[in-house]
Each structure stands twice: as structure tokens, then as C-alpha cells.
Amino acid sequence: MPKKYHIETRTATPRFVPIGKSTILDWEGGCLRCFKCVKRQCIYDAYNKRTFDVKQLTDTIDTICKNCLRCVQSCPGQVITKILNPEYKTMGDSYWTPDIISREWYQAETGSIPVSGAGYPGPFSGPGFDDMWTDMSEIVRPTRDGIHGREYINTMVSLGRKLTSLTFDDKGKPVLDAPREIEIPIPLIFGTLPFGSLSPDVYLAMAGAAAELDTLIEIPVEAWDKDLEQYATYVVPVLSEEQIQTHGHLIETARVVEIKDSGNSEGALKKLKAKHPEVMVMIKTALNESCPQRVQALAEAGADIIHVYADRNGNVQIGDKTWFVKDAVRKVHNYLVDRGIRDSVTVVSSGGIAMAEHVAKGIICGADAVAVDIPLLLALECRMCLRCAKGLSCPVEIENVHPQWGKTRIMNLIGAWRNQILEVLGAMGLREVRRLRGEVGRAMFFKDLEAQTFGKLFGMRDQGSEK
Amino acid sequence: MRNEMTADSDHTWAIPEVRRTPDRFRNAIGKYRLRRSDACVACGTCAEVCPYGVHIKRNKKMATPKHYLCVGFSCNKCVEACPEKALSLEENPVTGVIGDRRWTPDLLISTWHMAETGDVPPGDIEYKTGDSGGGFDRLRFHYTEESSNEADKAAFSTRIPLNRLNDGRGKVEIGIPVYGGGMSYGSISINTMIARARAWQAWDSFTCTGEGGYPEELYPYDDHVITQVATGLFGVREETIQRVKIIEFKYAQGAKPGLGGHLLGDKVTPQVAKMREAVAGSSLFSPFPFHSVYSVEDHKKHIDWIKEMNPKALVSVKVSTPTDVDMVAVGSYYAGAHIIHLDGSYGGTGAAPEIAKKNIAMPIEYAIVKVHNFLQEEGIRDKITVIASGGIRTAYDVAKAIALGADGVVTGTSEMVALGCIRCRNCESGRGCARGIATTDPELTELVNVDWATQRLINLFAAWRIQFVEILDRLGMTDIRELVGRTDCLRHLDYEGAKAVA
């Protein structure tokens, strides 16, 4: 059995007052000056603990308040009320919702998984990753108790090609030309960041976390900094074909390099393999209509890992239709399975990985591992305002993070994610994340369940109701 | 008040009386808020025109309006009648911070109204469905009849039997097709527990102890208590098994399907620890699954064991909703269960990982249909009672669950809401529930008065019963048992042919 893997988490308080969901309005006018003010009875002691953050000109009460509304409901003068914080509502976009962003902050601060009472508050189902549920085992199929540590659930995946058959020489001895393989203890790597106020310290924080987690981090060669050398074996330099010539020294120290697919990268791949036979090559190619065939071609050309990507919200353009990343990956996976070459290559997918559940669902739909990008920035308090993309200053000064603090925040987030992955694997009765790949039988899809139940009762589903 | 026929002639039962029971906090939350400007001359016109008692004139002054009784723009009478134009009406901004897609602010407010008055709210407050965009929230009844007049409504029955095996065990019936879900001593306060037992006794139905032992305070209500045998076996003794009419095996729960239970150390007070025979202050894990059950045969052995210990009691099997839930249900029947209790993935009251609540297992709406159909195909549907739970919030959800194929339902969160839960969802943090419902903190526990809480629950289900009768009436039925599996009475707004009912 492999050594038990554990992610150390440690509270890492935010540098800036996080944007809370609601805000308290308490005005002096109408205050009756009660001897026993409701503010003194707050069970969370919020009114006592509140301070005023001079730098951000913000009252801290909204992050302490837990919305029990006792003060609102008990104040005799009715001078206290709570309203939705308009700043909260405008964070992110329809995919990266304020709830996702604030939960990421919570996990990065505490390393704890989000827990709450009183049932599930969200919509019945939704687009993207929200149109599927993961299965559980009951009575005749035992579950695994991963989270409390009584049973070890392995989240390790291996990256690289696998032998599909053995060959023998004329003396009958096996000729072993085993391809290189890297094992990472969590089924995710850190992907290239689509935006961000990225300074060397930000990369140091992320690379430090990747090293400690024993996974990989993609960093464009343009962002290379001397301080990153200590993490060189965890860094995947991202190169264009031309940069293979100019950045040989980075390829030397890396275990994996990534090349952006030009549509004709087989030549570059060959050149790279000839010059640096030790290095594994990951090719990043877009999910699109011809992606399955492209992945097959790249696999046959000798790529070790293929990184298929959607846009940052997980959208893929196929013809005049928009697909979601998990469905596009499922197509790639099934295509490779049908041709009997699925195990000859590792498939990493990215785009729209925003929550721990997306890692599990992405793997169910056929990826070996996923690449996480924006959540790494969210761990560093990013508010997704995208001012950086317009060349404006970052409101939470991400460029000034202390590498050690940033590393802790990212490890907390990934630690919390891993514990959640253990929860769903345990419920499914799996002890190996590798067994989850392509296991759609361990999931239930909205379309199928509707067809099996309401479809039989009410006939055809309206086309217009597909959101 | 009126008696309903019961199966057991020695046993008579009267529908409990509704008594107006307002919110325990000074400012109840409503959908609307009125503002009165300084222009008010306290003439009292508003108090005269308001049909809902929002405005009160006292000692030549106008009292602070009872905002929560206001029905809003559809009425607007006071605003229009005010000679000084001193009144203005707005939607209460607090509605922006309470509720969510499943429990919308309207559903919370209407549940509070029902718990106060025992009837449905007036005005435009949506009390039937939430905004989740699927399942119950997209199902509607297709009525065939006009509502008949009030006098005829005495003829309706909402009672259901729970033992359909006819195996010589208790002929247990309940007054409405609803009973209370398992909430343990420790996860909720003793006051909440007693109030639930008293309210369910009044409705001739049951509350459930959950997995946390059987507090002595519940002994007077033994005939209306279901005791739970769950994987941690906390507080389970031969003596507790023998007290009750129904014993529930909890294999899984919808809030965290496939995961064990977890009571945080903070909530394990000396009393809780004693009840569970554990150590105060240390977290208590209830494993998943029963490590003695890995087959239907093992499962039967468990049920036989309980049946041997209590020869009169019924056995309920509570399971969650995996993809093969229909097989699990059939297996439970063959193992000898009287009740198969399906707990869907969106419900639950206790603290659970959000990833589990959102993702693991299927919503109850699907599970009911799958199980009902499969039991029918097996020819055993009329031999077992199907109970559904997990995200059932309103009387309409109950009726829809029954029309989809359940015999009855189990509630949890709606009871908490009736007691003033606002779904802040911080049940697990700090001293526990800020409203004293789900806490073991002695000071917070005192926030809930047992008499008050009992009456709030009685009122809520009185309002639900009115709605059940209304639905039956408009479907041309007189007995709730006629509604089971009548999917022909339902339309789904996302499917063709639903336009007519929308």
C-alpha cells in the first residue's frame, strides 16, 4: 500500500476584508437607547468584535455576522435591518458565481470543507457540471469511510503513456521499453492562469504549493524567474514550438514540458523527444469538433500527456453549438476507448473547474486528471473583477502576496478539495480515483433520470425548456 | 373540530385545535414593509381600512405597523386612503438575505404565517412552490372540479395506514399522511424534541428520535415516537426498542448519502454524552454503513432481530436514493419491512458537507416514481408503505409526492421553519442555533417555549390539512389514499401538454 498522503492545512487569515453576502444597516435615528440593547445580545458577539478597516474603509461586521437576524427581529425601534450586499452580487459572472468565489475564500482560509445545515439551497439542476449527480452505495454495495481516515482512499493518478502489449526478442526475452510515468498524489495539476496580477511572488506561492502537494504547475516560460529553480522539477514550462530552441535549459530541468498545439505539432514533438529523451511532453490542444481525432493523432505521434481545454467557463464551440467541457471530454474518452488506445495516453482536461465536485465529475466523464487555474487566484483573494485583464490595479494586490502565506492558502484550498473528493469517492464505494475515470455508471445524469421518470409520465420534454 | 374514523374503534382522534401563535420575536418578518412619514396625523384611517390588522391606533397615536401582516401592493388600501399621503409601501429588503432557490423568502414567510394562524396566507405570497426550477417546483395539479362549499369538507379523510403487511402486528394509522423525521437529542434541543412529540401526538402521528438516544422526557409520548437504530447504535437499548410502535433502521440519510453522521464535540454536552453513552466534548462519528450488513440477507437478519425484541412494532427502513434505489426498496420488502422510507438528496436538517447535499444521490421526485413503478411491477406495491422525504417543504409538495407514488411523507426542515428557523444554515457553528432550535446550549434552549412550539407545529399541519382537502376536493376525491400514484392528476411545466394548467 502506498504511503498515506495527507495535506497539512493551517488557518491563513485574509489580508483584505472579504466581501460578505449581506450587509447590516443600523442607523442611530429612532434608537430608543434601550437599557438592554439587542446588539449586546448577539450570540456571535458581532457588534463587539466589529472594527473599521481604515485601509479599505470597510466595517468588518458583515464578515462576522452570520445572518441569524435576531437583532433585526428583536430591536424595539426597528432600526436594524439587513440587505443583500450589492458588491457581493456583482462579483464574478454567471459561471464563477459569488457563492463559488466566497466558498473558495473560506476553504483557502480554513482548509475546511464547506458544511452547512438545513438541506441544499440551490436549484434542482443546471447547465454544465450541474446536470449530473454522483451515485452512492447502499446495503449491498459497501461504501468507503475515507474522510475519517478509517479506510485509505487513494487519490493518486499516473501521468504518461502505458504499455499496451509486451514485445519479445528472438531469444524470447521481453524487450522492455517502458515509457516514463509520473505519479501525482492528487488527480489535479495547476494550469496556466488566464488572467491575474501575476508577479514572481505569485508564481513562487503557487509553485511552492505544487511542490509540497507533489503535483505539477504549468508556467509560461516568459514568466520564468530564477527563484523558481528550487521547484524546477514541479514546473511544467509552457512553450511554443519556436521556444524549444531558445529555452533548452528549462527543458533540461523539467520532468514535463507543455507545447501549445499548432495543429501540426508532431514535428516539434519528434524534435523535442530526440533532443531531450528524458522529458515527458504534454500537448495542449483545444476541445473542438475534431478534437478526438486530433488526440488520437497526437497519441500515435508519441505525446505522453494531452491537455484538452475549454474556455474558462468550460464552454466548447462545436459547429454552431456550445458544448460543455465534460461532454466534450466524454466524447474524446469514448473515441479513444472505441479504438482501444485509451491507456496509451493520459488526458488532462481544463476549463470551468471551479469546485471540488468538478474534479470528480471531470474524471467520471473521462479525464485522467484536471488542470485547475482560476481557483488558485481565488485562494489568493481574487475577486474576479478582471481589472488586471484591462491593465488596471488589483484591488487585493495579489502581486504583493507573501509566497509562504500564498502557498498556505492554496494548500488549504486543495486540502479541502481533496477531502471533498474523498467524500464522493467514499460514498461511491471506491478506494481508487483511477477507477473513477470514465465510470459514468457511478453517476446519474439529468437527461436520463428525467427520461426514466417524468418522460414516461408526461411525454416529450419541451425543447424550449432546455436551459 | 371533528372526529375522523379510525381503524381501531377504541381509538378516537379529533383534529387538533388551532390557536393563534405569533412569532416569538418582536418584529416578525413579512414580505412587505410600510413607511409612515412625519406627515402622519394619527387620524386612524389606515387602521379602519386595513383588513389584516397591520395598523393599530393606540392612545391617540399610531403604533408601529405590524408590517408582517401586510399583503402588499395587491391591497394597498391604507396607502391610497391616507389623507396625508404619509404611507408608502415597499418590499421588505430583508427578503434579499433570507431564503434561497428551494426555500424562497415567500415559502419561509408563508410557513411562518401557517404556523401562526393555521391557514394559508392571504395576498400574493407564494406558498405552494419554490424556485428550484425542477421537480416539485415544475409540477402542477390538473384539477377537474371546482372547489365545493365549506360544509361538505367534513367528509374528507387524510388518514393513512402504515402496516400493509397484515402480519398480526399493530394496525398503526396516522391522522395526516405525514410524520416527523429523525432529529436527534444533541442536534436539536430537548424543548424542540418535546414540542415535536406533543404536536405529532395531537395529529395522531409520529415523531422520530433520530440517532441520539431516547430521552426520558419523551416517555409520555411513547405511542407517537419512532426510535431509530442507526449505524452508531447511539442510545439503542432493548428497553428503547420495546417502548415504541415503530422502529426505524437508518441505513442512510439524504443530507449526506453514503457518509456517516458526525456530531461535533461542542454539541456533546454531558447530557448528550450520557444519552449516547459517550464522552462529553468529543466528536461522535456514526459510521457508514452498518458494518454488519452487506447483503439483503444481512439486512433481514437485522429486521428479524428487532421484530423478535418487540413483537408488536412495525419496522421502517430509511434509505437514501442511489441509482438502484428501486432494488433497495424491493429488498427491504423481502427482508420484512413494513415501511420503506426514501430520503432524497436535497433535504436534511443537520449539518452536512455541501458537496454531499448537492451531488450525492438523486432527488426524491425521481426516486418516488422509480420505486413506486418497480414495486408495482413486482406486484407488491400494496404490501409496503412508501414514505418519501428530502426536500418536501409544503403541503403541495406532500400531495405531489403522493400523486407520484408515495403513501406519505416525512418532514424536518418545514417543522424547523415553523419554529422560527430562517435557514441561516449555521446549525453547526459556535453555540449552535441562534434561535434555540438546534442547540444544546442551555441558555439558547430556553429561547423555545414548549407550549408555544407545540402550537406552532399543530398550526402548520392544520394549514397543510386544509390544503390537502382542497386538493382532493378539486380532484374529485375524498380520501388521501385515492391520490397515491395518480400521476394523471399532475402536469410538468417543462413537458408538452402542460400549457393548459400553467
Interface residues (C-beta under 8 A of the other chain):
Chain A: K21 S22 I43 Y44 K66 N67 C68 L69 R70 V72 Q73 S74 C75 P76 Q78 T81 K82 I83 L84 R103 I113 P114 V115 S116 G117 A118 G119 Y120 P121 G122 P123 F124 S125 G126 W133 T134 D135 M136 S137 E138 I139 V140 P142 T143 D145 I147 H148 R150 M355 A356 E357 Q420 E423 V424 G426 A427 M428 G429 M444 L449 Q452 T453 F454 G455 K456 L457 F458 G459 M460 R461 D462 S465 K467
Chain B: D23 F25 R26 N27 A28 I29 T64 P93 V94 G96 V97 I98 D100 R101 R102 W103 D131 S132 G133 G134 G135 D137 R138 Y251 A252 A255 P257 G258 L259 G260 F285 P287 F288 P289 V293 Y294 S295 V296 H299 V319 S320 P322 T323 D324 V325 M327 V328 G331 S345 Y346 G347 G348 T349 G350 A351 A352 P353 E354 I355 A356 K357 K358 N359 I360 A361 M362 P363 E365 Y366 V369 K370 G390 G391 T413 M416 C421 I422 R423 C424 R425 N426 C427 E428 S429 G430 R431 A434 R435 A438 L444 T487 L490 R491 H492 L493 D494 Y495 E496 G497 A498
